């Protein structure tokens, strides 16, 4: 029996990492874990409890005091996973306009990030997970079995996001999306805490001129090679 791998996928907004990570997880039968949803869970809980978002100490204490569990959603309803806070399903509440408005400042608190990192590592220790974010390979899972960093030209990432919004019936101007992504890239790459960067041992894939299918196939080929090496090593150990 081969070991279930822990796979980290990082990259800037709009690089396609969430879609690709989800498809890879489905093919492997692994848990798909978008760490961004955990910060949304903290934000939702804070709003539900009428906590002051600007009160860093209170928000950090809240993040430290809740248990977040994420499981693969078996239902074919377009939702990739189910999120529980203290055993209560909150999945349908995490993408509200109010959570959208406050998740950014909540996720910038060092204590919140530390609390979420501890919970994310709990999933990593189990194996059989494809975890996606912006600091998974560098901070959350530095010992992950495989690390990928997906990137693309910002104009391409903006167009992808614009098309995604169009498909969901949201009328958003492309230039506004492009400007927002450029601001996000600057903030993510220059922040003092867990800046966006590829881990030294990450496999970097430029998705600018690649389709989702092509990227998934490339990632799966690399994972397949690693699984074959693990399997081969296991067989040799068994014969010792």
Secondary structure, 3 states (H helix, E strand, C coil): CCCCCEEEEEECCCCCHHHHHHHHHHHHCCEEEECHHHHHHHHHHHHHCCCCCCCHHHHHHHHHHCCEEEEECCCCCCCCEEEEECCEECHHHCCCHHHHHHHHHHHHCHHHHHHHHHHHHHHHHHCCEEEEECCHHHHHCCCCCEEEEEECCHHHHHHHHHHHHHHCCCCCCHHHHHHHHHHHHHHHHHCCCCCCCCCCCCEEEECCCCCHHHHHHHHHHHHHHHHHHHHHHHHHHHHC
